Amino acid sequence: MPAHHYELATQHDDPELRRLLRENPFAGSISLSLEREPNYFLASATEGTFHETLVVRDTKTNQLVGIGDRSVRPLYVNGEIKDIGYFSGLRVDSKYQHGLALARFLGKGWEGQREQHKDGRTKFYLMSIVSDNNPAQRLLDSKLPHYPRLHRHTHMCTYAIHPARPKKESKIKITRAASESIPAILDCLHRNGMRHQFAPHWTEETLLSPLTPGLSISNFFLAQSGSRIRGCLALWDQQACKQTVVRGYSGNMARFRKVINLFTPLPEPGTRLNQCFACFLAVDDDDPEVFSALLRTLHNEAARLRYDYFLLGLTKDSPFHSIVKTYRPITYESDIYLAAWEDGFDDIARVVNRPSAPEIALL
């Protein structure tokens, strides 16, 4: 009998799923556990209209020792809307996190994911791997049996900005959205999404729906020119179903922590971050003044609401990094890969080189 077997998770697995998230944080310069309290499955809606969780169990003890989520949602690819998958939430019990044991263990999980992939919902998937987690990158790109083939797509910077105090208002007027703004917001998101790879596609049915728990129209900030929206950015608090807990520091972050604290306070290990996302970013012509005004307004709202941090994700080809860095953010770096088995290789090869904009609030 094999040492491990895989199966799809059900609500009965909820306590074990949440335990595995708590006890197995992401390694890196900042060690973070991405948790899902009070129920693992409440956050699944943010992954897309289709989502499932595959678990790996120890055959002898029946203990849950590994999990991985598979989801599918409509994204822009080469200016068209396509159903693209996402592999996320990969967690492995600490006893299997090293060497050959990890390779074999993950092989069992990928065997299960490959079997689920046969439903034909998508041809390939996005994956995000922490940039300084070199062992994970080498293993996932090892081309072992059942493993998908990974193609590096882009580099992502997730900025954690501490809104210590409000900033002066910008010269560009920014307004808060109302329900009548929804068609113009969708139009702005659509025309800017079309020119970016892997930006999410939104409709009137999905923008404010069970797929976006905790989001309301008043969370959107708009830069307008007449009836046309030139740019938008939203504040989205997902803490009712997803939480981030700091578990520790390593490398230069640990060595220079006292110095860093003089400029940007780093939370103590064990701290649950009171945070939100800066998301639904769309700016016509990548206008830096519009982006700067939107970011400043959202920063001031986050300060008013007393968030510890708000998170903003930009890929390496974004023109806005220099503006964000004036806020002295903590930077969390990752690499975005395109993952596929044989039936998806041709589709990945057809992805053209253009700016990319995956949404970190959905990753």
Contacts in CASP RR format, 6 or more apart in sequence:
PFRMAT RR
TARGET T0000
AUTHOR 0000-0000-0000
METHOD contacts of the structure
MODEL  1
MPAHHYELATQHDDPELRRLLRENPFAGSISLSLEREPNYFLASATEGTF
HETLVVRDTKTNQLVGIGDRSVRPLYVNGEIKDIGYFSGLRVDSKYQHGL
ALARFLGKGWEGQREQHKDGRTKFYLMSIVSDNNPAQRLLDSKLPHYPRL
HRHTHMCTYAIHPARPKKESKIKITRAASESIPAILDCLHRNGMRHQFAP
HWTEETLLSPLTPGLSISNFFLAQSGSRIRGCLALWDQQACKQTVVRGYS
GNMARFRKVINLFTPLPEPGTRLNQCFACFLAVDDDDPEVFSALLRTLHN
EAARLRYDYFLLGLTKDSPFHSIVKTYRPITYESDIYLAAWEDGFDDIAR
VVNRPSAPEIALL
1 59 0 8 1.000
2 59 0 8 1.000
2 108 0 8 1.000
3 58 0 8 1.000
3 59 0 8 1.000
3 60 0 8 1.000
4 56 0 8 1.000
4 57 0 8 1.000
4 58 0 8 1.000
4 59 0 8 1.000
4 65 0 8 1.000
4 105 0 8 1.000
4 108 0 8 1.000
5 56 0 8 1.000
5 57 0 8 1.000
5 59 0 8 1.000
5 108 0 8 1.000
6 54 0 8 1.000
6 55 0 8 1.000
6 56 0 8 1.000
6 57 0 8 1.000
6 108 0 8 1.000
6 109 0 8 1.000
6 111 0 8 1.000
6 112 0 8 1.000
7 54 0 8 1.000
7 55 0 8 1.000
7 57 0 8 1.000
8 52 0 8 1.000
8 53 0 8 1.000
8 54 0 8 1.000
8 55 0 8 1.000
8 116 0 8 1.000
9 17 0 8 1.000
9 40 0 8 1.000
9 52 0 8 1.000
9 53 0 8 1.000
9 54 0 8 1.000
9 55 0 8 1.000
9 67 0 8 1.000
11 41 0 8 1.000
13 40 0 8 1.000
13 53 0 8 1.000
13 55 0 8 1.000
13 64 0 8 1.000
14 39 0 8 1.000
14 40 0 8 1.000
14 41 0 8 1.000
16 55 0 8 1.000
16 63 0 8 1.000
16 64 0 8 1.000
17 36 0 8 1.000
17 40 0 8 1.000
17 53 0 8 1.000
17 55 0 8 1.000
17 64 0 8 1.000
17 67 0 8 1.000
18 35 0 8 1.000
18 36 0 8 1.000
18 37 0 8 1.000
18 39 0 8 1.000
18 40 0 8 1.000
20 64 0 8 1.000
20 65 0 8 1.000
20 66 0 8 1.000
20 67 0 8 1.000
20 91 0 8 1.000
20 93 0 8 1.000
21 33 0 8 1.000
21 34 0 8 1.000
21 35 0 8 1.000
21 36 0 8 1.000
21 40 0 8 1.000
21 91 0 8 1.000
22 33 0 8 1.000
22 35 0 8 1.000
22 245 0 8 1.000
23 33 0 8 1.000
23 93 0 8 1.000
23 94 0 8 1.000
24 33 0 8 1.000
24 91 0 8 1.000
24 92 0 8 1.000
24 93 0 8 1.000
24 94 0 8 1.000
24 97 0 8 1.000
25 31 0 8 1.000
25 32 0 8 1.000
25 33 0 8 1.000
25 34 0 8 1.000
25 245 0 8 1.000
25 247 0 8 1.000
25 248 0 8 1.000
26 32 0 8 1.000
26 33 0 8 1.000
26 34 0 8 1.000
26 130 0 8 1.000
26 133 0 8 1.000
27 130 0 8 1.000
27 133 0 8 1.000
27 136 0 8 1.000
27 250 0 8 1.000
28 130 0 8 1.000
28 132 0 8 1.000
28 133 0 8 1.000
28 250 0 8 1.000
29 132 0 8 1.000
29 249 0 8 1.000
29 250 0 8 1.000
29 251 0 8 1.000
29 252 0 8 1.000
29 253 0 8 1.000
29 254 0 8 1.000
30 246 0 8 1.000
30 248 0 8 1.000
30 249 0 8 1.000
30 253 0 8 1.000
30 330 0 8 1.000
30 332 0 8 1.000
31 246 0 8 1.000
31 247 0 8 1.000
31 248 0 8 1.000
31 249 0 8 1.000
31 250 0 8 1.000
31 269 0 8 1.000
32 244 0 8 1.000
32 245 0 8 1.000
32 246 0 8 1.000
32 247 0 8 1.000
32 332 0 8 1.000
33 244 0 8 1.000
33 245 0 8 1.000
33 247 0 8 1.000
34 89 0 8 1.000
34 242 0 8 1.000
34 243 0 8 1.000
34 244 0 8 1.000
35 242 0 8 1.000
35 243 0 8 1.000
35 244 0 8 1.000
35 245 0 8 1.000
36 42 0 8 1.000
36 43 0 8 1.000
36 241 0 8 1.000
36 242 0 8 1.000
36 243 0 8 1.000
37 243 0 8 1.000
39 241 0 8 1.000
40 53 0 8 1.000
41 53 0 8 1.000
42 213 0 8 1.000
42 240 0 8 1.000
42 241 0 8 1.000
43 213 0 8 1.000
43 238 0 8 1.000
43 241 0 8 1.000
43 242 0 8 1.000
44 51 0 8 1.000
44 53 0 8 1.000
44 69 0 8 1.000
44 71 0 8 1.000
45 51 0 8 1.000
45 210 0 8 1.000
45 211 0 8 1.000
45 212 0 8 1.000
45 213 0 8 1.000
46 211 0 8 1.000
46 212 0 8 1.000
46 213 0 8 1.000
46 238 0 8 1.000
46 241 0 8 1.000
46 242 0 8 1.000
46 361 0 8 1.000
46 362 0 8 1.000
47 69 0 8 1.000
47 71 0 8 1.000
47 73 0 8 1.000
47 86 0 8 1.000
47 88 0 8 1.000
47 362 0 8 1.000
48 71 0 8 1.000
48 72 0 8 1.000
48 73 0 8 1.000
48 211 0 8 1.000
48 362 0 8 1.000
49 72 0 8 1.000
49 73 0 8 1.000
49 206 0 8 1.000
49 211 0 8 1.000
50 71 0 8 1.000
50 72 0 8 1.000
50 73 0 8 1.000
50 121 0 8 1.000
51 69 0 8 1.000
51 70 0 8 1.000
51 71 0 8 1.000
51 72 0 8 1.000
52 69 0 8 1.000
52 70 0 8 1.000
52 71 0 8 1.000
52 116 0 8 1.000
53 67 0 8 1.000
53 68 0 8 1.000
53 69 0 8 1.000
53 70 0 8 1.000
54 67 0 8 1.000
54 68 0 8 1.000
54 69 0 8 1.000
54 70 0 8 1.000
54 109 0 8 1.000
54 112 0 8 1.000
54 113 0 8 1.000
54 116 0 8 1.000
55 64 0 8 1.000
55 66 0 8 1.000
55 67 0 8 1.000
55 68 0 8 1.000
56 64 0 8 1.000
56 65 0 8 1.000
56 66 0 8 1.000
56 67 0 8 1.000
56 105 0 8 1.000
56 108 0 8 1.000
56 109 0 8 1.000
57 63 0 8 1.000
57 64 0 8 1.000
57 65 0 8 1.000
58 65 0 8 1.000
63 93 0 8 1.000
65 92 0 8 1.000
65 93 0 8 1.000
65 95 0 8 1.000
65 96 0 8 1.000
65 105 0 8 1.000
66 91 0 8 1.000
66 92 0 8 1.000
66 93 0 8 1.000
66 96 0 8 1.000
66 105 0 8 1.000
66 109 0 8 1.000
67 89 0 8 1.000
67 90 0 8 1.000
67 91 0 8 1.000
68 87 0 8 1.000
68 88 0 8 1.000
68 89 0 8 1.000
68 90 0 8 1.000
68 91 0 8 1.000
68 109 0 8 1.000
68 113 0 8 1.000
69 86 0 8 1.000
69 87 0 8 1.000
69 88 0 8 1.000
69 89 0 8 1.000
70 85 0 8 1.000
70 86 0 8 1.000
70 87 0 8 1.000
70 113 0 8 1.000
70 116 0 8 1.000
70 117 0 8 1.000
70 125 0 8 1.000
71 85 0 8 1.000
71 86 0 8 1.000
71 88 0 8 1.000
72 83 0 8 1.000
72 84 0 8 1.000
72 85 0 8 1.000
72 86 0 8 1.000
72 121 0 8 1.000
72 122 0 8 1.000
73 83 0 8 1.000
73 84 0 8 1.000
73 85 0 8 1.000
73 86 0 8 1.000
73 200 0 8 1.000
73 362 0 8 1.000
74 81 0 8 1.000
74 82 0 8 1.000
74 83 0 8 1.000
74 84 0 8 1.000
74 200 0 8 1.000
74 201 0 8 1.000
75 81 0 8 1.000
75 82 0 8 1.000
75 83 0 8 1.000
75 84 0 8 1.000
75 198 0 8 1.000
75 199 0 8 1.000
75 200 0 8 1.000
75 201 0 8 1.000
75 358 0 8 1.000
76 82 0 8 1.000
76 193 0 8 1.000
76 194 0 8 1.000
76 196 0 8 1.000
76 197 0 8 1.000
76 198 0 8 1.000
76 199 0 8 1.000
76 200 0 8 1.000
76 201 0 8 1.000
77 84 0 8 1.000
77 197 0 8 1.000
77 198 0 8 1.000
77 351 0 8 1.000
78 197 0 8 1.000
78 350 0 8 1.000
78 351 0 8 1.000
78 352 0 8 1.000
78 354 0 8 1.000
79 193 0 8 1.000
79 194 0 8 1.000
79 195 0 8 1.000
81 201 0 8 1.000
83 121 0 8 1.000
83 122 0 8 1.000
84 122 0 8 1.000
84 124 0 8 1.000
84 125 0 8 1.000
84 126 0 8 1.000
84 198 0 8 1.000
85 121 0 8 1.000
85 122 0 8 1.000
85 124 0 8 1.000
85 125 0 8 1.000
85 126 0 8 1.000
86 125 0 8 1.000
86 126 0 8 1.000
86 127 0 8 1.000
86 362 0 8 1.000
86 363 0 8 1.000
87 113 0 8 1.000
87 125 0 8 1.000
87 126 0 8 1.000
87 127 0 8 1.000
87 148 0 8 1.000
87 339 0 8 1.000
88 127 0 8 1.000
88 128 0 8 1.000
88 363 0 8 1.000
92 102 0 8 1.000
92 105 0 8 1.000
92 106 0 8 1.000
95 101 0 8 1.000
96 102 0 8 1.000
96 105 0 8 1.000
102 139 0 8 1.000
103 139 0 8 1.000
103 142 0 8 1.000
103 144 0 8 1.000
106 139 0 8 1.000
106 140 0 8 1.000
106 147 0 8 1.000
107 144 0 8 1.000
107 145 0 8 1.000
107 146 0 8 1.000
107 147 0 8 1.000
108 146 0 8 1.000
109 146 0 8 1.000
110 146 0 8 1.000
110 147 0 8 1.000
110 148 0 8 1.000
111 146 0 8 1.000
112 146 0 8 1.000
113 148 0 8 1.000
114 146 0 8 1.000
114 148 0 8 1.000
114 341 0 8 1.000
117 341 0 8 1.000
123 340 0 8 1.000
123 343 0 8 1.000
123 344 0 8 1.000
123 347 0 8 1.000
123 348 0 8 1.000
124 338 0 8 1.000
124 339 0 8 1.000
124 340 0 8 1.000
124 344 0 8 1.000
124 347 0 8 1.000
124 348 0 8 1.000
125 148 0 8 1.000
125 338 0 8 1.000
125 339 0 8 1.000
125 340 0 8 1.000
126 153 0 8 1.000
126 198 0 8 1.000
126 336 0 8 1.000
126 337 0 8 1.000
126 338 0 8 1.000
126 339 0 8 1.000
126 358 0 8 1.000
126 363 0 8 1.000
127 140 0 8 1.000
127 150 0 8 1.000
127 336 0 8 1.000
127 337 0 8 1.000
127 338 0 8 1.000
127 339 0 8 1.000
128 156 0 8 1.000
128 334 0 8 1.000
128 335 0 8 1.000
128 336 0 8 1.000
128 337 0 8 1.000
128 363 0 8 1.000
129 136 0 8 1.000
129 137 0 8 1.000
129 140 0 8 1.000
129 334 0 8 1.000
129 335 0 8 1.000
129 337 0 8 1.000
130 136 0 8 1.000
130 332 0 8 1.000
130 333 0 8 1.000
130 334 0 8 1.000
131 155 0 8 1.000
131 333 0 8 1.000
131 334 0 8 1.000
131 335 0 8 1.000
132 333 0 8 1.000
137 335 0 8 1.000
140 147 0 8 1.000
140 150 0 8 1.000
140 337 0 8 1.000
141 150 0 8 1.000
143 149 0 8 1.000
148 339 0 8 1.000
148 340 0 8 1.000
148 341 0 8 1.000
149 339 0 8 1.000
149 340 0 8 1.000
149 341 0 8 1.000
149 345 0 8 1.000
150 337 0 8 1.000
150 338 0 8 1.000
150 339 0 8 1.000
151 337 0 8 1.000
151 338 0 8 1.000
151 339 0 8 1.000
151 340 0 8 1.000
151 348 0 8 1.000
152 335 0 8 1.000
152 336 0 8 1.000
152 337 0 8 1.000
153 197 0 8 1.000
153 198 0 8 1.000
153 336 0 8 1.000
153 337 0 8 1.000
153 338 0 8 1.000
153 351 0 8 1.000
153 356 0 8 1.000
154 315 0 8 1.000
154 316 0 8 1.000
154 317 0 8 1.000
154 335 0 8 1.000
154 336 0 8 1.000
154 356 0 8 1.000
155 315 0 8 1.000
155 316 0 8 1.000
155 333 0 8 1.000
155 334 0 8 1.000
155 335 0 8 1.000
155 336 0 8 1.000
156 313 0 8 1.000
156 314 0 8 1.000
156 315 0 8 1.000
156 316 0 8 1.000
156 333 0 8 1.000
156 334 0 8 1.000
156 335 0 8 1.000
156 336 0 8 1.000
156 358 0 8 1.000
156 360 0 8 1.000
157 313 0 8 1.000
157 314 0 8 1.000
157 315 0 8 1.000
157 316 0 8 1.000
157 321 0 8 1.000
157 331 0 8 1.000
157 332 0 8 1.000
157 333 0 8 1.000
158 311 0 8 1.000
158 312 0 8 1.000
158 313 0 8 1.000
158 331 0 8 1.000
158 332 0 8 1.000
158 333 0 8 1.000
158 334 0 8 1.000
158 360 0 8 1.000
159 311 0 8 1.000
159 312 0 8 1.000
159 313 0 8 1.000
159 314 0 8 1.000
159 324 0 8 1.000
159 327 0 8 1.000
159 329 0 8 1.000
159 330 0 8 1.000
159 331 0 8 1.000
159 332 0 8 1.000
160 275 0 8 1.000
160 309 0 8 1.000
160 310 0 8 1.000
160 311 0 8 1.000
160 329 0 8 1.000
160 330 0 8 1.000
160 331 0 8 1.000
160 332 0 8 1.000
161 278 0 8 1.000
161 299 0 8 1.000
161 302 0 8 1.000
161 309 0 8 1.000
161 310 0 8 1.000
161 311 0 8 1.000
161 312 0 8 1.000
161 324 0 8 1.000
161 327 0 8 1.000
161 329 0 8 1.000
162 264 0 8 1.000
162 265 0 8 1.000
162 308 0 8 1.000
162 309 0 8 1.000
162 328 0 8 1.000
162 329 0 8 1.000
162 330 0 8 1.000
163 299 0 8 1.000
163 300 0 8 1.000
163 302 0 8 1.000
163 303 0 8 1.000
163 307 0 8 1.000
163 309 0 8 1.000
163 310 0 8 1.000
164 303 0 8 1.000
165 303 0 8 1.000
166 299 0 8 1.000
166 300 0 8 1.000
166 303 0 8 1.000
166 304 0 8 1.000
167 296 0 8 1.000
167 299 0 8 1.000
167 300 0 8 1.000
168 296 0 8 1.000
169 296 0 8 1.000
169 297 0 8 1.000
169 300 0 8 1.000
170 289 0 8 1.000
170 292 0 8 1.000
170 293 0 8 1.000
170 296 0 8 1.000
170 297 0 8 1.000
171 289 0 8 1.000
171 293 0 8 1.000
172 223 0 8 1.000
172 289 0 8 1.000
172 290 0 8 1.000
172 293 0 8 1.000
173 223 0 8 1.000
173 224 0 8 1.000
174 221 0 8 1.000
174 222 0 8 1.000
174 223 0 8 1.000
174 293 0 8 1.000
174 294 0 8 1.000
174 296 0 8 1.000
174 297 0 8 1.000
175 221 0 8 1.000
175 222 0 8 1.000
175 224 0 8 1.000
176 218 0 8 1.000
176 220 0 8 1.000
176 221 0 8 1.000
176 222 0 8 1.000
177 185 0 8 1.000
177 217 0 8 1.000
177 218 0 8 1.000
177 219 0 8 1.000
177 220 0 8 1.000
177 221 0 8 1.000
177 222 0 8 1.000
177 232 0 8 1.000
178 217 0 8 1.000
178 218 0 8 1.000
179 217 0 8 1.000
181 217 0 8 1.000
181 220 0 8 1.000
181 222 0 8 1.000
181 229 0 8 1.000
182 204 0 8 1.000
182 207 0 8 1.000
182 208 0 8 1.000
182 217 0 8 1.000
183 204 0 8 1.000
184 224 0 8 1.000
184 227 0 8 1.000
184 228 0 8 1.000
184 229 0 8 1.000
185 207 0 8 1.000
185 220 0 8 1.000
185 222 0 8 1.000
185 229 0 8 1.000
185 232 0 8 1.000
185 280 0 8 1.000
186 202 0 8 1.000
186 203 0 8 1.000
186 204 0 8 1.000
186 207 0 8 1.000
187 229 0 8 1.000
188 229 0 8 1.000
188 230 0 8 1.000
188 231 0 8 1.000
188 232 0 8 1.000
188 282 0 8 1.000
188 284 0 8 1.000
189 199 0 8 1.000
189 202 0 8 1.000
189 232 0 8 1.000
189 280 0 8 1.000
189 282 0 8 1.000
190 201 0 8 1.000
190 202 0 8 1.000
191 284 0 8 1.000
192 199 0 8 1.000
192 231 0 8 1.000
192 282 0 8 1.000
192 283 0 8 1.000
192 284 0 8 1.000
193 199 0 8 1.000
193 201 0 8 1.000
193 282 0 8 1.000
193 357 0 8 1.000
195 354 0 8 1.000
195 355 0 8 1.000
196 354 0 8 1.000
196 355 0 8 1.000
196 356 0 8 1.000
196 357 0 8 1.000
197 351 0 8 1.000
197 352 0 8 1.000
197 354 0 8 1.000
197 355 0 8 1.000
197 356 0 8 1.000
197 357 0 8 1.000
198 336 0 8 1.000
198 356 0 8 1.000
198 357 0 8 1.000
198 358 0 8 1.000
199 357 0 8 1.000
199 358 0 8 1.000
199 359 0 8 1.000
200 359 0 8 1.000
200 362 0 8 1.000
206 212 0 8 1.000
208 215 0 8 1.000
208 216 0 8 1.000
208 217 0 8 1.000
212 236 0 8 1.000
213 238 0 8 1.000
213 240 0 8 1.000
213 241 0 8 1.000
214 236 0 8 1.000
214 237 0 8 1.000
214 238 0 8 1.000
214 240 0 8 1.000
215 234 0 8 1.000
215 236 0 8 1.000
219 234 0 8 1.000
219 235 0 8 1.000
219 236 0 8 1.000
220 232 0 8 1.000
220 233 0 8 1.000
220 234 0 8 1.000
220 280 0 8 1.000
221 232 0 8 1.000
221 233 0 8 1.000
221 234 0 8 1.000
221 235 0 8 1.000
221 294 0 8 1.000
221 297 0 8 1.000
221 298 0 8 1.000
221 301 0 8 1.000
222 229 0 8 1.000
222 231 0 8 1.000
222 232 0 8 1.000
223 229 0 8 1.000
223 230 0 8 1.000
223 231 0 8 1.000
223 232 0 8 1.000
223 283 0 8 1.000
223 290 0 8 1.000
223 293 0 8 1.000
223 294 0 8 1.000
224 230 0 8 1.000
230 283 0 8 1.000
230 284 0 8 1.000
230 287 0 8 1.000
230 290 0 8 1.000
231 282 0 8 1.000
231 283 0 8 1.000
231 284 0 8 1.000
231 287 0 8 1.000
231 290 0 8 1.000
231 294 0 8 1.000
232 280 0 8 1.000
232 281 0 8 1.000
232 282 0 8 1.000
232 294 0 8 1.000
233 278 0 8 1.000
233 279 0 8 1.000
233 280 0 8 1.000
233 281 0 8 1.000
233 294 0 8 1.000
233 295 0 8 1.000
233 297 0 8 1.000
233 298 0 8 1.000
234 278 0 8 1.000
234 279 0 8 1.000
234 280 0 8 1.000
234 298 0 8 1.000
235 276 0 8 1.000
235 277 0 8 1.000
235 278 0 8 1.000
235 298 0 8 1.000
235 301 0 8 1.000
235 302 0 8 1.000
235 310 0 8 1.000
236 276 0 8 1.000
236 277 0 8 1.000
236 279 0 8 1.000
236 280 0 8 1.000
236 361 0 8 1.000
237 276 0 8 1.000
237 277 0 8 1.000
238 276 0 8 1.000
238 277 0 8 1.000
238 361 0 8 1.000
239 274 0 8 1.000
239 275 0 8 1.000
239 276 0 8 1.000
243 272 0 8 1.000
243 273 0 8 1.000
244 272 0 8 1.000
244 273 0 8 1.000
244 275 0 8 1.000
245 270 0 8 1.000
245 271 0 8 1.000
245 272 0 8 1.000
245 273 0 8 1.000
246 267 0 8 1.000
246 268 0 8 1.000
246 269 0 8 1.000
246 270 0 8 1.000
246 271 0 8 1.000
246 273 0 8 1.000
247 269 0 8 1.000
247 270 0 8 1.000
248 254 0 8 1.000
248 269 0 8 1.000
248 270 0 8 1.000
249 257 0 8 1.000
249 266 0 8 1.000
249 269 0 8 1.000
253 260 0 8 1.000
253 266 0 8 1.000
257 266 0 8 1.000
260 266 0 8 1.000
263 328 0 8 1.000
264 328 0 8 1.000
264 329 0 8 1.000
264 330 0 8 1.000
266 330 0 8 1.000
267 273 0 8 1.000
267 308 0 8 1.000
273 308 0 8 1.000
273 309 0 8 1.000
274 306 0 8 1.000
274 307 0 8 1.000
274 308 0 8 1.000
274 309 0 8 1.000
275 307 0 8 1.000
275 308 0 8 1.000
275 309 0 8 1.000
275 310 0 8 1.000
275 311 0 8 1.000
276 302 0 8 1.000
276 305 0 8 1.000
276 307 0 8 1.000
276 310 0 8 1.000
276 311 0 8 1.000
277 310 0 8 1.000
277 311 0 8 1.000
277 312 0 8 1.000
277 360 0 8 1.000
277 361 0 8 1.000
278 295 0 8 1.000
278 298 0 8 1.000
278 310 0 8 1.000
278 311 0 8 1.000
278 312 0 8 1.000
278 313 0 8 1.000
279 312 0 8 1.000
279 359 0 8 1.000
279 360 0 8 1.000
279 361 0 8 1.000
280 359 0 8 1.000
281 291 0 8 1.000
281 294 0 8 1.000
281 312 0 8 1.000
281 357 0 8 1.000
283 290 0 8 1.000
283 291 0 8 1.000
283 294 0 8 1.000
284 290 0 8 1.000
286 319 0 8 1.000
286 320 0 8 1.000
288 319 0 8 1.000
288 320 0 8 1.000
288 323 0 8 1.000
291 320 0 8 1.000
291 323 0 8 1.000
292 323 0 8 1.000
295 312 0 8 1.000
295 323 0 8 1.000
295 324 0 8 1.000
295 327 0 8 1.000
298 310 0 8 1.000
299 310 0 8 1.000
299 327 0 8 1.000
302 310 0 8 1.000
309 330 0 8 1.000
311 360 0 8 1.000
311 361 0 8 1.000
312 324 0 8 1.000
312 329 0 8 1.000
312 360 0 8 1.000
313 360 0 8 1.000
314 320 0 8 1.000
314 321 0 8 1.000
314 324 0 8 1.000
315 336 0 8 1.000
315 355 0 8 1.000
315 356 0 8 1.000
315 357 0 8 1.000
315 358 0 8 1.000
317 355 0 8 1.000
317 356 0 8 1.000
318 355 0 8 1.000
318 357 0 8 1.000
336 356 0 8 1.000
336 358 0 8 1.000
338 348 0 8 1.000
338 351 0 8 1.000
340 347 0 8 1.000
340 348 0 8 1.000
END
